[in-house]
Amino acid sequence: MQNSVNTVAASTSITEAIQNAMPAAVVQNDTTANPAQAVAAILNVRSAIEGLINERLIWQENAYRTSNEQLYGLLQKCYSLYKELSGSSPEAAAERNALRDYIGLKGYKFGSGTHTIVKIVKCVFGTDRRRVSAYGIVLRSALNQNVNILDIPQFIKSNGGVEEIRLAKSPNAMTAKQKATAGAITLSNKTIVNVTAPVFKESLDAGNIGKPVVLLGTWNADGSITVHSFTNSESAVNAALVAQFSQAKAVAEAQKVEVVAANDSQIAKTAVTQAVAEATALPLAA
């Protein structure tokens, strides 16, 4: 009995403390929610965000590099929280005010046009701009396509993951799949050497004829390469093709710089020659 009394007293003191800490504008001027709703909204939003922060920390520490399932679940909950705030009810209005108060408490700064989804993502995932931008793009893409809250993880998976969705939103960016395709094209007219070995013939699948394969080897002192293994793994092949695309792109850009430099040099040489010709053609001063 004594414990129950203490619990009620503690709860009452917490509520009073929150009410006392609330901005006057929220208490006096908020016509959409009464003080009790405002208190409940602050507790709800703060509890939701801080709960997601704890989940994010666990994900980062235990599964950051090996599993996306927890990440997709976190993004789903961020999306769900946004949906809660987007309603027209007094409770939703109170939660929007509570989110603004939470952002002010944390000292986060946003532009006037920053989407609320991005604000929620930053509150949960911290101040890493690239991460906040990527996750914000993913959830806004889902919002634009009216994706159901329960379908968020599958939406991200079916679209190739966070990075694929982020790149797809940039008109000038290439996805990893597009780079792999371009990398394969650069190989079509280029052959260094044909390598034969019994193990290659034994492992040949007719369905793989004409498809890329990755050979793993080491350089030798005489300039030759010893092949140790090979793989048809799609992920390994795509990674190699992306690397090939990047290498081909770097070579092309270097050649472009050389051409521009050569053209600039020729233009300068032509200008000097023309200036000399014009100078020698001028009549001598009297």
Phi, psi and omega in degrees: 000315179299321179298320180296318179297317180297320180296315179297318180297318180296317180298319180295319181293323177296314180299315180297321180296319179293318179298319180293329182275348182293140176302144181301325182298324181290319184286318189268324190254351182284106182271354184267343182213142176279168182305323180296319178293322179296317178298314180298321180294316179300314179298319183293310182294314181298316180297318181296312183293315182291330173295318178293324177299317179298319178296321178297319179296319178297317178299314181298319184284326189250333187217023186301318187261345189251342184216133177261354184300314180294322179299312180298324177294320177296316179296325177298319180288325174298317179297318180295319178296320177299318180299323178298320183283346188270001181282175181255004182284160176303325179296317179295319178297320179295322179290326176296318177297321181294323178295318178299319178295320180296317179298319178295322179297321181280346179079019179285143179245133179227151174288163182297335182262006181293129182290146181299327177300318179295323178297316178298316180300318180293320178300323184277316189260356177092196193260012176293107189298319182296317181294313180300318180296314182297312182291325177297319178298317181300311183288327177289326175297317178297319180296317179297333181261010178055041179290136178291148181306316183293341185264003184301310180303316180292324177301315180293316180298311185292342178259014173091005180099176185301312186294322179296319179293319180298314181293325181296337180279348179261120185295337183258356183269150177252137176284168179299324179294319179294321178295320179297318178297316178295323178296322178295323179296323181293342181271345190299326183248023183227123177228125177269310180196150173264125182253128178240148177195146180305321182295331177295313181295321180294328184266359186293130172249124183305331180291344181265357180298129181089354180263154179293153175218146181258126175259136179252122184211182178228150176286144172252161184299331181276005179094353179277168179236129176266120180273124182258326185202173177209159180210145174257008182307128183301318181294319180292317180296315180296320178298319179293321180291324175297318178296321178296318178299314180299319179294314179297321179295318180297319178295317180297319180293323178295318179295323178297317178299319180296318180296315179298316180297318179295319179295318178299319180296318180293320178298316179297318180297318180296319180297318179296316180300316180295319180297319178296317180297317180293323180295320181287341181274347183287144177292147180293144179292144181288000000 
